[in-house]
C-alpha cells in the first residue's frame, strides 16, 4: 500500500536472484544436480552481502581490491564509514539510521557502480517468509537445519562474526511449517499455470555445500540456480522467526543454502497510502468526477474490480486521523472501503470485490496479498474480465508480489497501483532514492508496439502507477511522492487521476494517491466492458487538459 493516502504497511524485499522459483515445465525431466562446487574463479569481482539490510545493521562489500582498508562510502545520499573485516577480508559498514528505504546505490571510489542495497523498512523482529517449490518441500524440511549447520561450519573461521552468529541462531530453529500459497476453493480444481520459459541451472546439493564457502555461494553460477516459476501460486509458504537476528542476512542465507528451491520476502508487504481550503469540499464524488472527467453513462458492466486493501466484504476496521488542507479530522473510518466506493462511482456497472490483506493497524501481510492475487488469477482463468486495485505500497520490492502480478498480467488482468505520497520521502537527502512498489515496476510491465502520443513514443502497461491530480490547481498534486524533495530520486508515475474525495456520513476527506488509483481502476473497467486489451493511459501534465482523455474514459456507448 502506499502512504500517499493513508498509512498501511506493505513491506518487501527483493534480492538480485532471478525471480524464477518453482519447478520444471510439464513433460521435462528434472536436471541432474551438480556435485561440483563452484570455484573461486567464478566469484564476481565485487558484490554486497547481504543484498538487503535494515538501518543499523551491518553489510559488507566483498571482492574489492585496490581500495583503502577504511574510509567513507554513501548509501544513496547518506554517508557511512567502512572498515576491513579481518575474518573475511570484506569491507564492513553500518547502514545509516536515516537511510532511505528500498534499493539505494552504494558509491565508493574504486568500487563498481552497480552495487545496490535494498534498505529494509520493516519493524525489528519481522519474520522471514519463504516460498518453496512443491518438488523441494521434502528437501527443505529434511535438510533445513543440516544445511545451515554445514555452512556455519564452513564459516567458522572465514566469515564475519556477525554472519556466524546469524547462522548459529538460524540452525537452532526447527524447519518451518509449510502451507500452500493458493487457498483452495471448495469444489474447484485450480487450473494449471503455464510455466515460464527459462533455463534451469543445477541445484545445490548438501554434498556440494560441504565443500563450498560463503564467498563461493555468492557466485553468479550458484545464485543463478533459481528454478523458473510455474506459478508463485503453486508454491508452499512458511515463516521463519527472525527476532534478534538481522532480517536481511536471514533472507539472503536461506536463499543461498537452498539455491533454486526457495525464495524469500519479509512477512510485511507495505501499508495503505494517505495531504490549506479544500477544493470541492463535501461535494459528492460523482459530481466531482463528472465535472473533471466528463464521465458519460454507467460503465463497467461485466467487469470485476478487486480491491486488495484494509476492507473485507463485511467490514473495514482501519481508522485514521490527520489534516487535509486546513481541515483537521479524527477517526476517519476505512481505507479499502472508500477505495471501493470511488471505483464504483467511476464504473457503476462493475462489480467490486473486497479482499482484506491489511489489518486494523495498517500492517499488510505479504502472504495474504500474494494469496489474494492468486485467487484473482484463478477467477480470471474461469472467465470474466477483472481489474486489481492496489492502493498499498512499500519502498522494498517484494518478490512474491511481483511474481503474482506478472501472472495476472499474463492473464490479461491489469492493476492500478498508487504512486505513493510525499510522506514516503520524509527527511531524505539529495542522492537518496524514494521507492514505492509495486508502482515502480510499471515500466517493466509494458507490452506491445510503441504508440506515438504528443510526440512521445509510449507503450501500454499492465501495471499503472497512479499519481494524484490536484483538483484546484489542475496539476500534479503536492502530496505526491518526491514533490518538494529536491535532489531525491523517484520513478515517474504512468498516469494522473483525481485523488481528493469526501465520503461517508458525516463526510470525511479522503485524499492521496491511494484514492487516485481507484479512479483508474474504474476507467479500466469502463474500457474493458466493451474494448479488448487495456488502453494507453499516458501521463498528461498540461494544466488545460484533463488527466485522462475522454476517448478512454468514455470508450463505451
Beta strands, then each sheet from edge to edge (+ up, - down):
strand 1: 47-49
strand 2: 52-54
strand 3: 58-62
strand 4: 70-75
strand 5: 78-84
strand 6: 91-94
strand 7: 102-107
strand 8: 116-120
strand 9: 128-132
strand 10: 179-180
strand 11: 236-240
strand 12: 262-266
strand 13: 271-272
strand 14: 303-309
strand 15: 319-324
strand 16: 327-333
strand 17: 351-356
strand 18: 385-390
strand 19: 392-393
strand 20: 414-418
strand 21: 451-453
strand 22: 456-458
strand 23: 463-470
strand 24: 475-476
strand 25: 495-498
strand 26: 500-503
strand 27: 508-511
sheet 1: 1+ 3- 6+ 5- 4+ 7- 8+ 2+
sheet 2: 10+ 11- 9+ 12-
sheet 3: 13+ 19-
sheet 4: 17+ 14+ 18+ 20+ 23+ 24-
sheet 5: 17+ 14+ 18+ 20+ 23+ 25+
sheet 6: 15+ 16-
sheet 7: 21+ 22-
sheet 8: 26+ 27-
end
